[in-house]
Amino acid sequence: MRKSILAFMGSPRKNGNSTVLAKKIVEGSLAAGARVESFYLHKMKISPCTACDKCHKADDRFCVIKDDMQKLYPKIIAADGLILASPIYFFSVSAQLKLFMDRCYALGGPGGYQFKGKKIAIALTYGDVDPFRSGAVNAMRTFQDAFAYVEANIAGYVYGTGLEQGEIAKNKALMKDAFDLGKILAGKCNAQ
Ligand SMILES: Cc1cc2nc3c(=O)[nH]c(=O)nc-3n(C[C@H](O)[C@H](O)[C@H](O)COP(=O)(O)O)c2cc1C
C-alpha cells in the first residue's frame, strides 16, 4: 500500500529555507513510493481557535469555524504521515504553523486524538548558527511534547541555518538528510 503523506509549509516565503528543506523530504517520500500533497499555510484561511470547545463534544465533528481547516481535517485523518515545516520566528515556530497546530485541537475527543500512530517529519530553519540560541530547540520541545500527547511518532527532524531565501539548498549534507527522512517517513527505512 502506498503511504499517504501531507506536507504543511509554515513560511510566508514560497521558496523559503524551511520549504526547500520540506520539499527534499517530499522528494524522498515520493522516491519511496508515497503519495504526497503539499499545503502552503500562509495562503490558506486559517483563523485562531476561539476555545468554544464544541469540537470536543461527542456530537460535534471538527471545528465550528468554517475556514480552510475544514478541508484539511479529513485529509489529516486519512494520512499516514505529516511533514511540518517552519522558519524560527522569535524563538519558536511561525504564527502560520502555530495557528494550524492549535486548530488540530479539534481532532481530539473522548477517544483521544486522531493523530494516533501517524509518523511526523519536521523541518526547521533559522538565521542563527546555533540551534539553541536560535530558538529551534524550543520548537523541537513543543513538537516532542505535542506529538507524544496525541500519540504520534516523530520520524525525525532536519534543521539548519539559512537567512536569505533558499540559501539552505547549499547545505548538501542537510539536503541528503532531508531526502533520507522522506524515505523513513514513507516507511522504506528504519527511523533514525
Ligand atoms: C519575523 C522573523 C523572526 C525571526 N526570528 C528568528 C529567531 O528567533 N531566531 C533565528 O535564529 N532566526 C530568526 N529569524 C530568521 C529566520 O528564521 C530564517 O531566515 C529562516 O531561515 C527563514 O525561513 P524561511 O526562508 O523558510 O521563511 C527570523 C526571521 C523573521 C522574518
The ligand as a MOL file (V3000), in Angstrom:
LIG
                    3D

  0  0  0     0  0            999 V3000
M  V30 BEGIN CTAB
M  V30 COUNTS 31 33 0 0 0
M  V30 BEGIN ATOM
M  V30 1 C 9.8800 37.7590 11.9810 0
M  V30 2 C 11.1670 36.9670 11.9650 0
M  V30 3 C 11.6260 36.4460 13.1610 0
M  V30 4 C 12.7940 35.6810 13.1800 0
M  V30 5 N 13.2140 35.1700 14.3740 0
M  V30 6 C 14.3340 34.3960 14.4150 0
M  V30 7 C 14.7580 33.8060 15.6540 0
M  V30 8 O 14.1470 33.9550 16.7000 0
M  V30 9 N 15.8870 33.0370 15.6200 0
M  V30 10 C 16.6180 32.8550 14.4690 0
M  V30 11 O 17.6580 32.1690 14.5320 0
M  V30 12 N 16.2030 33.3710 13.2760 0
M  V30 13 C 15.0810 34.1200 13.2210 0
M  V30 14 N 14.6470 34.6340 12.0170 0
M  V30 15 C 15.3240 34.2310 10.7580 0
M  V30 16 C 14.5590 33.0810 10.0620 0
M  V30 17 O 14.2590 32.0440 10.9670 0
M  V30 18 C 15.3920 32.4830 8.9090 0
M  V30 19 O 15.6370 33.4640 7.9280 0
M  V30 20 C 14.7110 31.2690 8.3170 0
M  V30 21 O 15.6140 30.5040 7.5250 0
M  V30 22 C 13.5370 31.6750 7.4330 0
M  V30 23 O 12.9230 30.5260 6.9170 0
M  V30 24 P 12.0440 30.6190 5.5730 0
M  V30 25 O 13.0170 31.0560 4.4880 0
M  V30 26 O 11.5210 29.2360 5.4140 0
M  V30 27 O 10.9780 31.6230 5.8230 0
M  V30 28 C 13.5110 35.4330 11.9710 0
M  V30 29 C 13.0300 35.9810 10.7620 0
M  V30 30 C 11.8760 36.7560 10.7590 0
M  V30 31 C 11.3690 37.3370 9.4610 0
M  V30 END ATOM
M  V30 BEGIN BOND
M  V30 1 1 1 2
M  V30 2 1 2 3
M  V30 3 2 2 30
M  V30 4 2 3 4
M  V30 5 1 4 5
M  V30 6 1 4 28
M  V30 7 2 5 6
M  V30 8 1 6 7
M  V30 9 1 6 13
M  V30 10 2 7 8
M  V30 11 1 7 9
M  V30 12 1 9 10
M  V30 13 2 10 11
M  V30 14 1 10 12
M  V30 15 2 12 13
M  V30 16 1 13 14
M  V30 17 1 14 15
M  V30 18 1 14 28
M  V30 19 1 15 16
M  V30 20 1 16 17
M  V30 21 1 16 18
M  V30 22 1 18 19
M  V30 23 1 18 20
M  V30 24 1 20 21
M  V30 25 1 20 22
M  V30 26 1 22 23
M  V30 27 1 23 24
M  V30 28 2 24 25
M  V30 29 1 24 26
M  V30 30 1 24 27
M  V30 31 2 28 29
M  V30 32 1 29 30
M  V30 33 1 30 31
M  V30 END BOND
M  V30 END CTAB
M  END
